[in-house]
Structures are given as C-alpha cells and as structure tokens.
Amino acid sequence: MNKLLNLFFFFAVESTHKQNSKL
C-alpha cells in the first residue's frame, strides 16, 4: 500500500475523531 495514501487516510480518521469529540 502507498505510504502517502495511508498517511492521508490516518489524518482523515484523526480529523473525524476530533470533530466528533467537539460535538
């Protein structure tokens, strides 16, 4: 798997978790 794509996916998940925490 592409490391860059994997890293982007990780950041996307992190952003989602942060937004859920604010709510």
Phi, psi and omega in degrees: 000148181290127181297319181297318179294320179296320180294318179298318179297320179299315180294324179297317179293318180299317180298319180297318181295321180295319180294321179294325181293322179296320180288000000 
